[in-house]
Amino acid sequence: MSRTGYLISSDPENLDYFTGVISTLELSLTIELRPHPRRGTSEKTPTHIILGKSPDGRTVEIGAAWLRDVKWGSHAGKKFLSLSIDQPSFSKPLNLAAYPPEVGDEWDVVFRRRTGNAA
């Protein structure tokens, strides 16, 4: 996994709103995460929507995120975000994960390639 950006929660106790940056060789996005309007209606419903800015400055929905718990390993029980960003010019969605910091308030956003048994 390689670090591709960061997120900062506006309320570290709540984890509803985040702002951040995602950068790769082909794109640089300033993003915002807000609560999904239907969150909690099913396990598959995203907990957050991901918003970005269009070239003309309009706010557009570009993806979704799921707040999850790490299920195994030394970080079992800790929260992380699974993000999926997609838009018409992408050949496939950009799948990322965001992990909270041990110290400070900047969550690390890392690229993760989907596999057949991904969480």
N, C-alpha and C positions, 0 to 999 in steps of 0.2 A: 504494500500500500504506500502511496506517496501523497504527501500533504499538498492539497490543492487550494486551501483557503482557510477561512476561520468564520466562526459565528460568535456573537456576543448576545447573551440574554439580557433583556431590559429588566428582568426580575428573576434572579437566580433561584428563588424559592418557588416560583410559579411555572417557569418554562413555557409560557404561552407565546411570547413575542421575542424574535431574534432578528438581528441585522448582521450582515456579513459580506464577504467577498469570496468569489470562486474564480480562480485564474488557471488557465491551461495554455498550451502553445497556440490554440486557436480562438480562445475567448476569454473575456474578462467581464464578470458580472458582479454588480452590486445587488444583493438580494435581501429580501425581508420575508420572514416566516410569521404567519398569523394563524390563530386557531381556525381549523376547518369548520365551516358552519354546521356540518352533520357529524362532527366527531362524537364518538361514544355510541353511535347507533349500531355499529358492528365492529368486530375485531379487525376487519379488512379496511374499514374506513380510515383514511389518513387522519392524523391528529392535527396536521398543519397544511396550509396551502403555501406555496412558494411564489413570491412575486418578484418581478424584475421590471426594468424600464425599457421601453421600445426606443428606437433611434430618435423618435420625435418627442420623447419624454413622458409618454403615457405609461401608467402602471398596468402591467399585464400578468396574468397567471401563467407561470411557466413550469409548474410541477407540484409535487406533493411530498410530504414527509410524515414519518411514523415515529413517535416517541416509543422506544422499546426498552426492555430490560436485558442486560447481558445474561445469558443462560448458563454459562460455564466458565471455568478458568478463574484466574485471580481477581477478575473484575465482576464476577457473578453478582447480580442484584443491582449493579449500577445502571444508570440510564444512558442511552445513546440515541441518536437520530439516524434513521435510514431515509435518505433523500433520493428522489428520482426527478430529474429535470429533463424536459423534452419540449421540442418545438419543431416546426416543419422543416427547417434546414438541417436538422440532425439526422444522420442515418439510423441511429438508435439512441435510446435514452441514456443520459449521463447518470450513472448510479454512484452515489457517494454515501459516506457515513460520517457522522460528526460525534466526537467523543469529548466529554467534559474535561476540563483541566484539573490536574492535581493541585495546582496553585494558580491563582489569578482568575480571570473571567473569560478568556478566549478559548472556545471549543475548537479543536483541530478538525478540519474537514479533509477527509482522505478519499482518494479515488479507489473504488473497488470494482473489479470486473465480475459480473454475474457469472455464476456457475450453475449447473443443473440443480444443485441442492442448497442454493443460497437462502439465507433466512429472510 
